[in-house]
């Protein structure tokens, strides 16, 4: 699943704006799009429009107004009494459509669309998202179906290799995997205690694999090993140490989780740099979920990152998973300089 185009009419500051995310020579949606412009030009608003519609269609949100994003107030997104609409055109891979149909069949569902290109529209007054037909709307629910199947059978994690989703990262860098799996799940506040608890689960399983040398069942994954790998690729010279360091800190809730820098100095999770805090939720999602065929929205990707780290993050994420589409916003001239002009969308 990828975004091919976005049409905005009467939405926030956009009176009538169409933004194309595809290659005019091939007609295919691009894998990476960088949106740039001055403060107030609407960069975040574009990502919010995509997240609210795709989030609803994929089952991550119950309705568009449930999107939690600073600056997104659903009742205020319509700025005029005239024409208002948000239309999102998408493209699917054939294998993803086939997988969604298979998952739906396992759950006893029918009427699943298989259109390579289709669109979603927001009905503002009804606070709902519509497609050309119900079968086309249902073809966005591949991840929702895969989650239901996994809850019935834990050995089906490999299903997530085959279907896509949408992940969004605001300036606050909330991790979607820590918040909710579907719209029905209650959101979990992203805090250090929650994160330590999640890391402890991954860490215990990782050590059990090493100590007992047992074969993982189909669908099982060593999330801790993958997260550690991604972290060290972005922050070269640093590594995740875990819960058994040579020093201790008094935490009442969860045991401390440690990292080490290039000089082997230990520091606790709560002592991470601003750059690490901005990136870690994203890396956690990529380690936890099999991120393929997905739309990944990142607002201000350069947040708290020096130029080399900006490039490292983009490189690691782009090489992790397959057939993903990254739509990012930035103020960084360094990020812009990395990409050809054809990847850049400039908003006035």
N, C-alpha and C positions, 0 to 999 in steps of 0.2 A: 504494500500500500504506500502510495506516494501522493503528495499534493501536486497537481498540475497547474491549477490557477485558482485565484481568489478574486471574487467580485464584491466590492463594498459600495453600498449606496445608502447615504444618510447615517452611516455608522461612525460614531465619534466625530473626528475631524474630516472624515472622508465623505465628500458629497457624491462623487462618482469615480471610483478608482478600480481598475482591473490590474492585478499583478500576476504576471506569468512566471511560473517556476519550471518551464520546460525548455528544451533545446529546440530552437526553431528549425533546425536542419533535420532532426530525427523525430520530433514530435513527442519525445519521451521526457518525463520529469527528470530534473537534474538531481544528483545525489547530494550536492552541497549548495546551499544558497546563503549568501551573506548579505544581510540587510543593514545599510548604513544611513546615517543622517543626523542632523542636529537634534538636541533635546527638544521634545515636543512635536517631532515630525510624525509620530505614530508607529514607531518600530515595535514597541511592546504591544500596541493595540492590534497589530497584524497577527502576532503570535497568539494573543488572547482570543481572537476570532477563530483561529484554526483550532486551538485547544478546546474551546467551548463546544464547537460543533463536532470535531472528531472524538473528543472525550465522551460526549453523549452517545454518539453512534456506536462506539466500541464498547460501551457499557461501563466505562470508568466513572462517568457522572450519570446521575439520574436525569438531570435536565441541565441546559446550558447555564442557568443562573447559579448552579452549584459550584462553578469554577471559583476556586480561591486563589486570587492573584491581586496583589496590591495595584490599585488603579482600575480594576475591573468591577464596576458597579452596574449590574445588569439593567436596573431600572433607568440608568442614565446613558446607555450606549446609543440609544436613538436620540439624535440631536436635532431633528427637524420634524415638522408635522407632515412633511411631504413623503416621497417614496423612500421606503427603507427595505433593504434586503442584504443578506450575506449568502453568497453562493460559493461553494467549494467543490471544485472538480478534482477527482482523484483517478489514479491509475492503479490497477492490481496486477500482480504476476499471476500467470495461469496456475502455477503450482500452489499458490496461496489460496486461490479460489477453490481449487480441488480439495485442499485440506479442510477448509471451512465447511464445505458440503459434506465431507466424510464425518467430521466431528458432529455436525448437526444431525446427521443420520443416526449416529451412535446414541444421541440423546432423544431420538424420536421426533425431531423437528423436520419440517419440510419447507418448501417454498423458499429456497435459497438461490439468490441470483448468481450469475457467473459473467457479468459484464466486465470486460477489461477496463473500460472507462465509464465512470458514472459520477453523479454529483449529489451533494447534500445542500439543503437550504434551511435557513433558520426562520421559523415563524415566531416573530418577536412577541406578538400578543398572546399566543398560546404557550410560549416558553418551551417549544418543541423543535426537533430537527426532523426533516422529511427528506426522502429520496424520491426518485422518479416512480418507484413502486416499492411495496413492502419487501419483495424479494431482494431488491437492490439494497435496502436498508439492512436486511439480515446478513448480507455478505460482509458487513463490517464487524460482525460479532465473532470472528474466529477465535480471538484471544478469550473472550467471554466464555465460549463453548469449551475451550481447552482448559480453563480454570475449573469449570464444573466437572469435567472428566477427571482432572487430577485429584479433585476432592473425593471422588469415588474410587480412584485407583492411583495411589501415589507413584506408581511406576510408569507414569505417562508424561514425565517432564520433557521427553524428546519431542512431544507435540509442538512445543513452543519454537522449535527450529523452523517450523513450516508456516507459521502465521505471524502477522504483524500486529502492532498496537501503536499508540501515541504516548509519548512521554514528554512532559513539559517541566522546565526548570526556570523558576522565576529568579529574581535577584536574591530572594531569600534561600534559594537552592534547597527547597524541600524535596526529599526523595520519594518518588511515587511508590516504591516497593515498601517503604516504611509507613506510608499513609493508608493505602487501601489496595486491595486486589481488584475489587469490583465496586460498583456503586452501593451495593448492599452492605459492604463491610464498613464498620465504623472507622473513621480516620484515627491514626495514632499520632500524637504530638511528637515531632522530631526533637528529641533532647538527648543529652549524653547518657542518661540512665537507660533510655530505650535502646540507644545504639549499642551500649555496652552489653545489654541483654541479648541483642541480636548477634553481636560478634561472638559472645560466649557460646551460643548455640553452634555457630559455624566452627568455632575453634575446637570445641569438644569433639565434634564429628571428624574434623581434620586429623586430630591427634589419634583418635580411635583407628582411623584408616592406617596411619603410620605404625602404631604400636601393635595392632593385631593383624595387619596385612591381609584383611579380608577383601573379597571381591564385591564391589558395589553392585547393587541390583540395577536393573534397567531403569533409567530415569533419575537415579541418584546422582548428585553432583557434589564435588568438593568446592563449595562456594568460597571458603576461606582461602584456599590455594589460588583460585582465580582472582579474588580481590587483592591478595598480596602481590600477585604478578602484575596486575594493572597498576596498582599503586607505585610499585618500584619502577615501572616503565615511564610513568609520568614524572615522578620525583626521583630521579636517578641518584643513587647513593644512599637513599633512605629505604627503610624496610619496616614492615609490621613485625613486632616482636611477640606480642600476645600477652597472656595473663601471668607469666611466671618470670618476671625480671629480677634483677639483683637488689632492687630497692622496693620499698612499699610506701603506699599512700593510704591514708585513712578515708575510705569511702563507706558510708553507711548502707547505701543501696546495693551497688554492684561492685565487684572487684575491679581494680584499675586495669585499663588496657594500654599497652605501651607500644611506642614506635622508637626507632633509633635514627639519628641523622648520620651524615657521612663520616663524622668523627666518633661514631658509636656512642654518642650521648643519648641517654634515654629520656623520653618525655611522654606524658600521659595524653590520652585522647583529648581531654579538655584543654591541653596546652598546644594543640595544633595551631599552625599559623593560619592567618586569614585565607591564604590561598588553598591550603589543605582543606579547610572547612568548606570552601566553595566548591571543591572538586569531589570530595569524598562521597557525598550522596549520589553523584552521577556514577562514579565507579561502582558503588554498591549495587545500583540498579543493573548495570551491565554485567556484574558478576552473578547476581541473583537470578535475573531473567535471561532466557536465550533471546537476545535482541536481534531479530531478523525481520526484514520486510516492514520496518517500522519508521514512523515519523518522529524525529527527535527535535524538540524545540528548546533552544537555550538562549535565554535573554542575557545580554552583556557577558559574553563568554570570557572576556578578559578580566572579569571581576577579581580583584586582588592578586592577579597573576602577572609576573614579569614576562616579557616577550618570549623567552625560550619555553616557559611553561605553557603559554598559550598554544604554541606550535606543537608541543609534546602532547597536550590533551587532544587537540584535533587529530593528530596522527594516530594516537592510540584508539580513540573512539571510532575513527573511520575504518581502521583495520580489524575492529572487533565486531563480529557478526557479518551478515551479508545482506546486500540489497537494501540498506537503510538509507533514509533521506534525512540530512541534517539541515535545519533552517535556524540560523543563528542571527543575533543582532550584535553589533559592536560599535564602539567609539574608537577602537584601536587602529591606527594607521598600519601597525605591524601586521595585524590579522588581515587587513585588506590587501596588503602587499603580497601575501602568500598566494593569493588566488588570482587567476586570470580575470579580466574585466567581465567576461561572460557569466561569471559566478556571482557578480555583485549586483544588488538591487539598491538604487539610491532613491530615498524618499525626500521630498522637498519639505 
